């Protein structure tokens, strides 16, 4: 696996499986979570989405389906879930070592 950064000082990195050029996850600097690309999960094992955040950034959020909540921004409960998870992790920010680097 290799990491790709949009710039040398970027606050995020994308990790790619170089054998098949498949994105695996997105990691934000200082974050205690990973954004894992959903296409890697079998349909039956995918976590069910509970809400969409940042719909307010879209030019026309009315085009989103209404199967789950489409929030304009983040909510207090959203941040509370993140905080509870971080507490459960002992306020750690695990490091994931990736050997290669992709330079664009």
The first five atom37 places (N, CA, C, CB, O) and aatype in JSON, in Angstrom:
{
  "aatype": [20, 20, 20, 20, 20, 20, 20, 20, 20, 20, 20, 20, 20, 20, 20, 20, 20, 20, 20, 20, 20, 20, 20, 20, 20, 20, 20, 20, 20, 20, 20, 20, 20, 20, 20, 20, 20, 20, 20, 20, 20, 20, 20, 20, 20, 20, 20, 20, 20, 20, 20, 20, 20, 20, 20, 20, 20, 20, 20, 20, 20, 20, 20, 20, 20, 20, 20, 20, 20, 20, 20, 20, 20, 20, 20, 20, 20, 20, 20, 20, 20, 20, 20, 20, 20, 20, 20, 20, 20, 20, 20, 20, 20, 20, 20, 20, 20, 20, 20, 20, 20, 20, 20, 20],
  "atom_mask": [
    [1, 1, 1, 1, 1],
    [1, 1, 1, 1, 1],
    [1, 1, 1, 1, 1],
    [1, 1, 1, 1, 1],
    [1, 1, 1, 1, 1],
    [1, 1, 1, 1, 1],
    [1, 1, 1, 1, 1],
    [1, 1, 1, 1, 1],
    [1, 1, 1, 1, 1],
    [1, 1, 1, 1, 1],
    [1, 1, 1, 1, 1],
    [1, 1, 1, 1, 1],
    [1, 1, 1, 1, 1],
    [1, 1, 1, 1, 1],
    [1, 1, 1, 1, 1],
    [1, 1, 1, 1, 1],
    [1, 1, 1, 1, 1],
    [1, 1, 1, 1, 1],
    [1, 1, 1, 1, 1],
    [1, 1, 1, 1, 1],
    [1, 1, 1, 1, 1],
    [1, 1, 1, 1, 1],
    [1, 1, 1, 1, 1],
    [1, 1, 1, 1, 1],
    [1, 1, 1, 1, 1],
    [1, 1, 1, 1, 1],
    [1, 1, 1, 1, 1],
    [1, 1, 1, 1, 1],
    [1, 1, 1, 1, 1],
    [1, 1, 1, 1, 1],
    [1, 1, 1, 1, 1],
    [1, 1, 1, 1, 1],
    [1, 1, 1, 1, 1],
    [1, 1, 1, 1, 1],
    [1, 1, 1, 1, 1],
    [1, 1, 1, 1, 1],
    [1, 1, 1, 1, 1],
    [1, 1, 1, 1, 1],
    [1, 1, 1, 1, 1],
    [1, 1, 1, 1, 1],
    [1, 1, 1, 1, 1],
    [1, 1, 1, 1, 1],
    [1, 1, 1, 1, 1],
    [1, 1, 1, 1, 1],
    [1, 1, 1, 1, 1],
    [1, 1, 1, 1, 1],
    [1, 1, 1, 1, 1],
    [1, 1, 1, 1, 1],
    [1, 1, 1, 1, 1],
    [1, 1, 1, 1, 1],
    [1, 1, 1, 1, 1],
    [1, 1, 1, 1, 1],
    [1, 1, 1, 1, 1],
    [1, 1, 1, 1, 1],
    [1, 1, 1, 1, 1],
    [1, 1, 1, 1, 1],
    [1, 1, 1, 1, 1],
    [1, 1, 1, 1, 1],
    [1, 1, 1, 1, 1],
    [1, 1, 1, 1, 1],
    [1, 1, 1, 1, 1],
    [1, 1, 1, 1, 1],
    [1, 1, 1, 1, 1],
    [1, 1, 1, 1, 1],
    [1, 1, 1, 1, 1],
    [1, 1, 1, 1, 1],
    [1, 1, 1, 1, 1],
    [1, 1, 1, 1, 1],
    [1, 1, 1, 1, 1],
    [1, 1, 1, 1, 1],
    [1, 1, 1, 1, 1],
    [1, 1, 1, 1, 1],
    [1, 1, 1, 1, 1],
    [1, 1, 1, 1, 1],
    [1, 1, 1, 1, 1],
    [1, 1, 1, 1, 1],
    [1, 1, 1, 1, 1],
    [1, 1, 1, 1, 1],
    [1, 1, 1, 1, 1],
    [1, 1, 1, 1, 1],
    [1, 1, 1, 1, 1],
    [1, 1, 1, 1, 1],
    [1, 1, 1, 1, 1],
    [1, 1, 1, 1, 1],
    [1, 1, 1, 1, 1],
    [1, 1, 1, 1, 1],
    [1, 1, 1, 1, 1],
    [1, 1, 1, 1, 1],
    [1, 1, 1, 1, 1],
    [1, 1, 1, 1, 1],
    [1, 1, 1, 1, 1],
    [1, 1, 1, 1, 1],
    [1, 1, 1, 1, 1],
    [1, 1, 1, 1, 1],
    [1, 1, 1, 1, 1],
    [1, 1, 1, 1, 1],
    [1, 1, 1, 1, 1],
    [1, 1, 1, 1, 1],
    [1, 1, 1, 1, 1],
    [1, 1, 1, 1, 1],
    [1, 1, 1, 1, 1],
    [1, 1, 1, 1, 1],
    [1, 1, 1, 1, 1],
    [1, 1, 1, 1, 1]
  ],
  "atom_positions": [
    [[0.84, -1.16, 0.0], [0.0, 0.0, 0.0], [0.89, 1.24, 0.0], [-0.96, -0.01, 1.21], [2.01, 1.22, 0.51]],
    [[0.36, 2.29, -0.58], [1.09, 3.56, -0.66], [0.16, 4.7, -0.3], [1.68, 3.77, -2.07], [-1.06, 4.62, -0.45]],
    [[0.76, 5.78, 0.17], [-0.03, 6.96, 0.52], [0.08, 7.99, -0.6], [0.44, 7.56, 1.86], [1.09, 8.09, -1.29]],
    [[-0.99, 8.75, -0.74], [-1.02, 9.85, -1.7], [-1.51, 11.1, -0.99], [-1.92, 9.51, -2.93], [-2.55, 11.08, -0.33]],
    [[-0.76, 12.17, -1.12], [-1.15, 13.46, -0.54], [-1.29, 14.47, -1.67], [-0.1, 13.96, 0.53], [-0.51, 14.46, -2.63]],
    [[-2.29, 15.34, -1.56], [-2.51, 16.34, -2.59], [-1.38, 17.35, -2.66], [-3.82, 17.06, -2.34], [-1.12, 17.93, -3.71]],
    [[-0.7, 17.56, -1.53], [0.49, 18.41, -1.49], [1.36, 17.93, -0.33], [0.11, 19.94, -1.32], [0.9, 17.15, 0.5]],
    [[2.59, 18.37, -0.29], [3.52, 17.91, 0.74], [3.04, 18.23, 2.15], [4.89, 18.53, 0.53], [3.32, 17.47, 3.09]],
    [[2.33, 19.33, 2.33], [1.85, 19.71, 3.66], [0.35, 19.49, 3.85], [2.18, 21.17, 3.92], [-0.27, 20.1, 4.72]],
    [[-0.23, 18.63, 3.03], [-1.67, 18.35, 3.12], [-2.04, 17.74, 4.46], [-2.1, 17.41, 1.98], [-1.27, 16.96, 5.03]],
    [[-3.19, 18.08, 4.97], [-3.67, 17.55, 6.24], [-4.4, 16.23, 6.11], [-4.57, 18.54, 6.89], [-4.95, 15.73, 7.09]],
    [[-4.41, 15.67, 4.92], [-5.05, 14.38, 4.72], [-4.18, 13.52, 3.82], [-6.48, 14.54, 4.11], [-3.34, 14.02, 3.07]],
    [[-4.4, 12.22, 3.92], [-3.71, 11.31, 3.0], [-4.69, 10.22, 2.59], [-2.44, 10.69, 3.65], [-5.53, 9.78, 3.38]],
    [[-4.56, 9.81, 1.36], [-5.34, 8.7, 0.85], [-4.4, 7.52, 0.75], [-6.0, 9.04, -0.54], [-3.26, 7.67, 0.31]],
    [[-4.86, 6.36, 1.16], [-4.03, 5.16, 1.09], [-4.61, 4.26, 0.01], [-3.96, 4.42, 2.47], [-5.81, 3.98, -0.03]],
    [[-3.72, 3.82, -0.88], [-4.11, 3.09, -2.08], [-3.39, 1.75, -2.1], [-3.79, 3.9, -3.35], [-2.2, 1.66, -1.79]],
    [[-4.13, 0.69, -2.47], [-3.52, -0.62, -2.72], [-2.9, -0.54, -4.11], [-4.57, -1.81, -2.61], [-3.62, -0.49, -5.11]],
    [[-1.58, -0.52, -4.17], [-0.9, -0.29, -5.44], [-1.0, -1.47, -6.39], [0.54, 0.04, -5.2], [-0.79, -1.31, -7.6]],
    [[-1.3, -2.65, -5.88], [-1.41, -3.83, -6.75], [-2.55, -3.68, -7.75], [-1.61, -5.09, -5.91], [-2.47, -4.19, -8.87]],
    [[-3.61, -2.97, -7.34], [-4.79, -2.83, -8.2], [-5.26, -1.38, -8.3], [-5.92, -3.71, -7.68], [-6.33, -1.11, -8.82]],
    [[-4.43, -0.46, -7.78], [-4.74, 0.97, -7.8], [-6.12, 1.27, -7.19], [-4.7, 1.49, -9.24], [-6.9, 2.06, -7.73]],
    [[-6.39, 0.62, -6.06], [-7.68, 0.76, -5.39], [-7.54, 1.61, -4.13], [-8.26, -0.61, -5.04], [-6.72, 1.29, -3.27]],
    [[-8.33, 2.69, -4.01], [-8.3, 3.47, -2.77], [-8.86, 2.65, -1.62], [-9.09, 4.79, -2.93], [-9.88, 1.98, -1.77]],
    [[-8.21, 2.7, -0.46], [-8.62, 1.91, 0.69], [-9.23, 2.81, 1.77], [-7.43, 1.13, 1.27], [-10.34, 2.55, 2.24]],
    [[-8.51, 3.86, 2.15], [-9.08, 4.76, 3.16], [-8.5, 6.17, 3.02], [-8.82, 4.23, 4.57], [-7.48, 6.39, 2.36]],
    [[-9.18, 7.1, 3.66], [-8.76, 8.5, 3.75], [-8.53, 8.79, 5.22], [-9.82, 9.47, 3.13], [-9.38, 8.49, 6.06]],
    [[-7.39, 9.38, 5.53], [-7.04, 9.7, 6.91], [-6.79, 11.2, 7.04], [-5.8, 8.88, 7.38], [-6.05, 11.78, 6.24]],
    [[-7.4, 11.81, 8.04], [-7.21, 13.24, 8.31], [-6.18, 13.39, 9.43], [-8.56, 13.93, 8.68], [-6.22, 12.65, 10.41]],
    [[-5.28, 14.34, 9.3], [-4.25, 14.58, 10.31], [-4.91, 14.92, 11.65], [-3.3, 15.73, 9.87], [-5.77, 15.8, 11.73]],
    [[-4.5, 14.21, 12.71], [-5.02, 14.46, 14.04], [-6.36, 13.8, 14.34], [-5.15, 15.9, 14.25], [-6.86, 13.91, 15.46]],
    [[-6.94, 13.13, 13.38], [-8.25, 12.5, 13.58], [-8.09, 11.11, 14.19], [-9.03, 12.41, 12.25], [-7.08, 10.44, 13.97]],
    [[-9.08, 10.69, 14.94], [-9.04, 9.36, 15.54], [-9.92, 8.38, 14.76], [-9.5, 9.42, 17.0], [-10.24, 7.31, 15.27]],
    [[-10.31, 8.72, 13.54], [-11.14, 7.86, 12.71], [-10.55, 7.81, 11.3], [-12.61, 8.37, 12.68], [-9.71, 8.63, 10.93]],
    [[-11.0, 6.83, 10.54], [-10.65, 6.69, 9.12], [-11.93, 6.76, 8.31], [-9.88, 5.36, 8.84], [-12.99, 6.31, 8.77]],
    [[-11.85, 7.32, 7.14], [-12.95, 7.24, 6.19], [-12.61, 6.1, 5.24], [-13.18, 8.62, 5.41], [-11.69, 6.21, 4.44]],
    [[-13.35, 5.02, 5.35], [-13.08, 3.83, 4.54], [-13.99, 3.85, 3.32], [-13.29, 2.52, 5.37], [-15.19, 4.08, 3.44]],
    [[-13.42, 3.6, 2.16], [-14.19, 3.61, 0.93], [-15.19, 2.45, 0.93], [-13.26, 3.53, -0.3], [-14.81, 1.29, 1.08]],
    [[-16.45, 2.79, 0.76], [-17.55, 1.84, 0.92], [-17.53, 0.71, -0.11], [-18.85, 2.56, 0.83], [-18.0, -0.39, 0.18]],
    [[-17.0, 0.96, -1.3], [-17.03, -0.06, -2.35], [-16.22, -1.31, -1.98], [-16.5, 0.52, -3.64], [-16.36, -2.34, -2.64]],
    [[-15.4, -1.24, -0.95], [-14.61, -2.4, -0.54], [-15.42, -3.41, 0.26], [-13.42, -1.94, 0.28], [-15.02, -4.57, 0.39]],
    [[-16.55, -2.98, 0.8], [-17.38, -3.85, 1.64], [-18.37, -4.62, 0.78], [-18.12, -3.02, 2.71], [-18.97, -4.05, -0.13]],
    [[-18.55, -5.92, 1.04], [-19.64, -6.64, 0.37], [-20.97, -5.98, 0.75], [-19.63, -8.17, 0.75], [-21.12, -5.49, 1.87]],
    [[-21.93, -5.98, -0.17], [-23.21, -5.31, 0.07], [-23.84, -5.7, 1.41], [-24.18, -5.63, -1.04], [-24.34, -4.84, 2.13]],
    [[-23.81, -6.98, 1.73], [-24.49, -7.45, 2.95], [-23.74, -7.07, 4.22], [-24.65, -8.96, 2.89], [-24.31, -7.12, 5.31]],
    [[-22.47, -6.68, 4.11], [-21.67, -6.33, 5.29], [-21.5, -4.82, 5.47], [-20.31, -6.98, 5.19], [-20.95, -4.37, 6.47]],
    [[-21.97, -4.03, 4.51], [-21.8, -2.58, 4.59], [-22.58, -1.99, 5.76], [-22.23, -1.91, 3.29], [-23.74, -2.34, 5.97]],
    [[-21.95, -1.12, 6.5], [-22.7, -0.43, 7.56], [-23.79, 0.42, 6.92], [-21.76, 0.45, 8.44], [-23.58, 1.06, 5.9]],
    [[-24.95, 0.42, 7.55], [-26.06, 1.19, 7.02], [-25.86, 2.67, 7.36], [-27.42, 0.68, 7.6], [-25.57, 3.03, 8.5]],
    [[-26.0, 3.51, 6.36], [-25.87, 4.96, 6.58], [-27.01, 5.44, 7.46], [-25.86, 5.73, 5.23], [-28.16, 5.02, 7.3]],
    [[-26.69, 6.32, 8.4], [-27.69, 6.86, 9.31], [-28.08, 8.28, 8.94], [-27.18, 6.83, 10.73], [-29.2, 8.71, 9.21]],
    [[-27.16, 9.02, 8.34], [-27.44, 10.4, 7.93], [-26.37, 10.87, 6.97], [-27.51, 11.34, 9.16], [-25.29, 10.28, 6.87]],
    [[-26.68, 11.94, 6.26], [-25.7, 12.6, 5.39], [-25.39, 13.96, 6.01], [-26.24, 12.76, 3.91], [-26.3, 14.69, 6.42]],
    [[-24.12, 14.3, 6.09], [-23.75, 15.61, 6.63], [-23.22, 16.5, 5.51], [-22.68, 15.46, 7.75], [-22.85, 16.02, 4.44]],
    [[-23.21, 17.77, 5.77], [-22.67, 18.79, 4.88], [-23.45, 18.92, 3.56], [-21.24, 18.49, 4.58], [-22.89, 19.37, 2.56]],
    [[-24.72, 18.54, 3.57], [-25.55, 18.71, 2.37], [-25.71, 20.18, 2.03], [-26.93, 18.06, 2.58], [-26.01, 20.52, 0.88]],
    [[-25.51, 21.05, 2.99], [-25.59, 22.48, 2.74], [-24.51, 23.0, 1.81], [-25.52, 23.22, 4.04], [-24.63, 24.1, 1.28]],
    [[-23.45, 22.22, 1.61], [-22.38, 22.63, 0.69], [-22.72, 22.35, -0.77], [-21.1, 21.93, 1.06], [-22.04, 22.83, -1.67]],
    [[-23.77, 21.58, -1.0], [-24.15, 21.24, -2.37], [-24.89, 22.39, -3.03], [-25.03, 19.98, -2.38], [-25.6, 23.14, -2.37]],
    [[-24.71, 22.55, -4.35], [-25.45, 23.6, -5.05], [-26.96, 23.38, -4.97], [-25.0, 23.66, -6.51], [-27.73, 24.34, -4.87]],
    [[-27.39, 22.09, -5.02], [-28.82, 21.77, -4.96], [-29.01, 20.49, -4.16], [-29.42, 21.62, -6.39], [-29.02, 19.39, -4.72]],
    [[-29.17, 20.62, -2.86], [-29.34, 19.45, -1.99], [-30.68, 18.77, -2.18], [-29.19, 19.86, -0.54], [-30.87, 17.66, -1.69]],
    [[-31.61, 19.39, -2.88], [-32.92, 18.78, -3.09], [-32.84, 17.54, -3.98], [-33.89, 19.79, -3.71], [-33.78, 16.76, -4.04]],
    [[-31.72, 17.36, -4.67], [-31.54, 16.18, -5.53], [-31.15, 14.94, -4.74], [-30.5, 16.47, -6.59], [-31.15, 13.83, -5.29]],
    [[-30.81, 15.1, -3.46], [-30.45, 13.95, -2.63], [-31.7, 13.15, -2.31], [-29.74, 14.4, -1.33], [-32.77, 13.72, -2.12]],
    [[-31.58, 11.82, -2.23], [-32.74, 11.03, -1.81], [-33.11, 11.36, -0.37], [-32.45, 9.52, -1.96], [-32.27, 11.81, 0.41]],
    [[-34.36, 11.13, -0.01], [-34.81, 11.44, 1.35], [-34.96, 10.18, 2.21], [-36.14, 12.18, 1.3], [-35.75, 10.15, 3.14]],
    [[-34.18, 9.13, 1.88], [-34.24, 7.88, 2.63], [-33.64, 8.01, 4.03], [-33.53, 6.79, 1.87], [-34.01, 7.27, 4.94]],
    [[-32.71, 8.95, 4.19], [-32.12, 9.26, 5.5], [-32.01, 10.78, 5.6], [-30.71, 8.56, 5.68], [-32.19, 11.49, 4.61]],
    [[-31.71, 11.27, 6.8], [-31.61, 12.71, 7.01], [-30.47, 13.31, 6.19], [-31.43, 13.02, 8.49], [-29.37, 12.76, 6.16]],
    [[-30.73, 14.43, 5.55], [-29.73, 15.19, 4.8], [-29.47, 16.49, 5.56], [-30.22, 15.48, 3.33], [-30.17, 17.48, 5.39]],
    [[-28.45, 16.47, 6.4], [-28.17, 17.6, 7.27], [-27.31, 18.65, 6.57], [-27.47, 17.13, 8.54], [-26.39, 18.31, 5.82]],
    [[-27.62, 19.91, 6.8], [-26.85, 21.0, 6.18], [-25.42, 21.03, 6.69], [-27.53, 22.34, 6.44], [-24.51, 21.43, 5.96]],
    [[-25.22, 20.63, 7.92], [-23.9, 20.69, 8.55], [-23.78, 19.5, 9.5], [-23.7, 22.05, 9.32], [-24.5, 18.51, 9.36]],
    [[-22.87, 19.58, 10.46], [-22.76, 18.56, 11.5], [-23.68, 18.94, 12.65], [-21.29, 18.42, 12.0], [-24.04, 20.11, 12.82]],
    [[-24.07, 17.95, 13.44], [-24.94, 18.2, 14.58], [-24.19, 17.91, 15.88], [-26.22, 17.33, 14.49], [-23.12, 17.3, 15.87]],
    [[-24.76, 18.35, 16.98], [-24.18, 18.07, 18.29], [-24.12, 16.56, 18.51], [-24.99, 18.75, 19.42], [-23.13, 16.05, 19.04]],
    [[-25.16, 15.83, 18.11], [-25.16, 14.38, 18.31], [-24.07, 13.7, 17.47], [-26.54, 13.78, 17.96], [-23.49, 12.7, 17.9]],
    [[-23.78, 14.24, 16.3], [-22.7, 13.72, 15.46], [-21.36, 13.85, 16.19], [-22.66, 14.47, 14.1], [-20.59, 12.9, 16.28]],
    [[-21.11, 15.05, 16.73], [-19.86, 15.26, 17.47], [-19.84, 14.44, 18.76], [-19.69, 16.75, 17.8], [-18.77, 14.0, 19.19]],
    [[-20.99, 14.23, 19.38], [-21.05, 13.43, 20.6], [-20.65, 11.98, 20.3], [-22.47, 13.48, 21.21], [-19.95, 11.36, 21.1]],
    [[-21.1, 11.44, 19.17], [-20.71, 10.08, 18.78], [-19.2, 9.98, 18.58], [-21.44, 9.64, 17.49], [-18.57, 9.02, 19.03]],
    [[-18.62, 10.98, 17.92], [-17.17, 10.99, 17.73], [-16.44, 11.04, 19.06], [-16.75, 12.18, 16.85], [-15.45, 10.33, 19.27]],
    [[-16.92, 11.88, 19.97], [-16.28, 12.01, 21.28], [-16.39, 10.71, 22.07], [-16.91, 13.15, 22.07], [-15.41, 10.29, 22.7]],
    [[-17.56, 10.07, 22.05], [-17.72, 8.79, 22.77], [-16.76, 7.74, 22.22], [-19.18, 8.28, 22.65], [-16.17, 6.98, 22.98]],
    [[-16.6, 7.7, 20.9], [-15.68, 6.73, 20.3], [-14.24, 7.03, 20.72], [-15.79, 6.75, 18.76], [-13.48, 6.11, 21.02]],
    [[-13.88, 8.3, 20.75], [-12.52, 8.68, 21.13], [-12.25, 8.36, 22.6], [-12.28, 10.17, 20.87], [-11.16, 7.93, 22.95]],
    [[-13.24, 8.56, 23.45], [-13.11, 8.2, 24.86], [-12.9, 6.69, 24.99], [-14.37, 8.64, 25.67], [-12.03, 6.24, 25.74]],
    [[-13.69, 5.92, 24.24], [-13.56, 4.45, 24.27], [-12.18, 4.0, 23.79], [-14.65, 3.81, 23.41], [-11.7, 2.94, 24.18]],
    [[-11.54, 4.81, 22.95], [-10.2, 4.5, 22.46], [-9.11, 5.0, 23.41], [-9.99, 5.11, 21.07], [-7.93, 4.9, 23.1]],
    [[-9.51, 5.54, 24.55], [-8.54, 6.05, 25.5], [-7.85, 7.32, 25.02], [-7.51, 5.01, 25.79], [-6.69, 7.57, 25.36]],
    [[-8.55, 8.11, 24.23], [-8.03, 9.37, 23.67], [-6.76, 9.16, 22.84], [-7.75, 10.36, 24.79], [-5.91, 10.04, 22.75]],
    [[-6.65, 7.98, 22.25], [-5.49, 7.69, 21.4], [-5.81, 8.05, 19.96], [-5.08, 6.2, 21.51], [-6.97, 8.11, 19.55]],
    [[-4.77, 8.27, 19.21], [-4.86, 8.52, 17.78], [-3.91, 7.52, 17.12], [-4.49, 10.02, 17.4], [-2.75, 7.85, 16.86]],
    [[-4.38, 6.3, 16.84], [-3.49, 5.26, 16.32], [-2.83, 5.66, 15.0], [-4.27, 3.96, 16.12], [-3.46, 6.27, 14.14]],
    [[-1.57, 5.33, 14.88], [-0.82, 5.61, 13.65], [-0.86, 4.37, 12.76], [0.66, 6.02, 13.97], [-0.67, 3.25, 13.24]],
    [[-1.1, 4.57, 11.5], [-1.1, 3.48, 10.53], [0.09, 3.7, 9.6], [-2.46, 3.41, 9.72], [0.13, 4.66, 8.83]],
    [[1.05, 2.8, 9.7], [2.26, 2.92, 8.89], [2.0, 2.4, 7.48], [3.43, 2.15, 9.53], [1.45, 1.31, 7.29]],
    [[2.38, 3.19, 6.5], [2.28, 2.81, 5.1], [3.66, 3.05, 4.49], [1.15, 3.64, 4.34], [4.23, 4.13, 4.65]],
    [[4.18, 2.05, 3.81], [5.56, 2.12, 3.35], [5.77, 3.0, 2.13], [6.04, 0.74, 3.05], [6.7, 3.8, 2.1]],
    [[4.91, 2.88, 1.13], [5.15, 3.59, -0.13], [4.51, 4.96, -0.18], [4.64, 2.78, -1.26], [3.65, 5.31, 0.62]],
    [[4.98, 5.75, -1.16], [4.41, 7.07, -1.41], [4.18, 7.22, -2.9], [5.34, 8.21, -0.88], [5.0, 6.81, -3.72]],
    [[3.05, 7.8, -3.24], [2.73, 8.09, -4.63], [2.97, 9.58, -4.83], [1.26, 7.69, -5.0], [2.41, 10.41, -4.11]],
    [[3.79, 9.93, -5.81], [4.06, 11.33, -6.11], [3.42, 11.63, -7.45], [5.61, 11.63, -6.13], [3.73, 11.0, -8.46]],
    [[2.53, 12.61, -7.45], [1.84, 12.95, -8.7], [2.47, 14.15, -9.36], [0.35, 13.23, -8.44], [2.02, 14.58, -10.43]]
  ]
}
